[in-house]
Amino acid sequence: MTRDLTCIVCPKGCQITVELDEGKRVISVSGHTCKRGEEYANTECTAPRRTINTTVAVAGGGVVPVKTDKTVPKELMLDCMTVINRARVERGTPLGAVVIENILDTGANVITTKSVK
């Protein structure tokens, strides 16, 4: 079985073809122009991960943009969003403040990407 991917690691957007065995293990990767593309293809086919970018409510009104500081397993994204949607921050929260530490034991923190005025 083969899987075609567009690499998202850098702006080149290499067209990568991954050959998988019946157990969905990677046999070969082609089309990448760097080691990061090969690593991306392996991870995407065996244990995909994502950075979450969203917003959190500000006490008193409004929202502030947040993101995870590390990738989280793709299958936990909806569960992470359930936790994030319950979070609130106060006015005066600075850029880079940890809103949720180690969300769902993934090792990723949810941090603000803008200060809250």
C-alpha positions as CSV (number, residue, x, y, z in Angstrom):
1,M,0.0,0.0,0.0
2,T,1.2,3.5,-0.7
3,R,0.3,6.9,0.7
4,D,1.0,10.2,-0.9
5,L,1.7,13.2,1.3
6,T,2.7,16.8,0.9
7,C,5.4,17.6,3.4
8,I,4.5,20.5,5.7
9,V,7.8,20.8,7.5
10,C,9.2,23.6,5.3
11,P,7.9,25.9,2.5
12,K,9.2,23.5,-0.2
13,G,6.1,21.2,0.1
14,C,7.8,18.1,-1.2
15,Q,5.5,15.5,-2.6
16,I,6.3,12.4,-0.7
17,T,5.3,8.8,-1.4
18,V,5.3,6.4,1.5
19,E,5.2,2.6,1.0
20,L,3.6,0.7,3.9
21,D,3.3,-3.0,4.6
22,E,0.1,-4.7,5.6
23,G,0.7,-3.9,9.3
24,K,1.0,-0.2,8.3
25,R,4.7,-0.1,9.0
26,V,6.8,2.2,6.8
27,I,8.9,0.3,4.2
28,S,10.2,3.2,2.2
29,V,9.9,7.0,1.8
30,S,10.6,8.8,-1.4
31,G,10.3,12.3,-2.8
32,H,11.7,14.1,0.2
33,T,14.7,16.5,-0.2
34,C,15.8,16.5,3.4
35,K,15.9,14.3,6.5
36,R,13.0,16.3,8.1
37,G,10.7,15.3,5.3
38,E,11.5,11.6,5.8
39,E,10.9,12.0,9.6
40,Y,7.6,13.8,8.9
41,A,6.4,11.1,6.6
42,N,7.3,8.3,9.1
43,T,5.5,10.1,11.9
44,E,2.5,11.1,9.8
45,C,1.9,7.5,8.8
46,T,2.6,5.8,12.1
47,A,1.7,8.3,14.9
48,P,0.5,11.6,13.6
49,R,0.8,14.7,15.8
50,R,-0.5,18.2,15.5
51,T,0.0,21.7,17.1
52,I,-3.3,23.1,18.3
53,N,-4.0,26.7,17.6
54,T,-7.3,28.1,19.0
55,T,-8.6,30.8,21.4
56,V,-9.4,30.9,25.1
57,A,-12.0,33.1,26.7
58,V,-10.9,36.2,28.7
59,A,-12.7,36.9,32.0
60,G,-14.9,39.9,31.4
61,G,-15.2,39.3,27.6
62,G,-13.2,38.6,24.5
63,V,-10.8,35.9,23.6
64,V,-7.0,35.5,23.4
65,P,-5.2,33.3,20.9
66,V,-3.4,30.2,22.3
67,K,-1.4,27.2,21.0
68,T,0.3,24.1,22.2
69,D,4.0,24.6,22.7
70,K,4.6,21.0,21.4
71,T,2.7,18.7,19.2
72,V,0.0,16.4,20.6
73,P,-1.2,13.1,19.3
74,K,-3.8,13.7,16.5
75,E,-6.3,11.3,18.2
76,L,-6.3,13.5,21.3
77,M,-7.1,16.8,19.6
78,L,-10.8,16.8,20.3
79,D,-10.2,15.8,23.9
80,C,-7.7,18.6,24.2
81,M,-10.2,21.1,22.8
82,T,-12.7,20.0,25.4
83,V,-10.2,21.0,28.1
84,I,-9.2,24.2,26.4
85,N,-12.7,25.3,25.9
86,R,-13.2,25.3,29.7
87,A,-10.2,27.5,30.3
88,R,-10.3,31.2,31.1
89,V,-7.6,33.8,31.4
90,E,-7.5,37.1,33.3
91,R,-6.8,40.5,31.8
92,G,-3.1,41.3,32.1
93,T,-2.0,37.8,31.2
94,P,1.3,38.2,29.2
95,L,2.3,36.7,25.9
96,G,3.7,33.1,26.4
97,A,1.8,32.5,29.7
98,V,1.0,28.9,30.4
99,V,-2.8,28.6,30.4
100,I,-2.9,24.8,30.8
101,E,0.1,22.8,31.9
102,N,0.8,19.4,30.4
103,I,-2.6,19.1,28.7
104,L,-3.9,15.5,29.0
105,D,-0.4,14.3,30.0
106,T,0.9,14.9,26.5
107,G,3.9,17.0,27.7
108,A,2.5,20.0,25.8
109,N,1.5,23.3,27.5
110,V,-1.2,25.6,26.1
111,I,0.3,29.1,26.0
112,T,-1.0,32.5,25.0
113,T,0.3,33.9,21.7
114,K,-0.7,37.4,22.5
115,S,-0.8,39.4,25.7
116,V,-4.3,40.1,27.2
117,K,-5.0,43.8,27.8
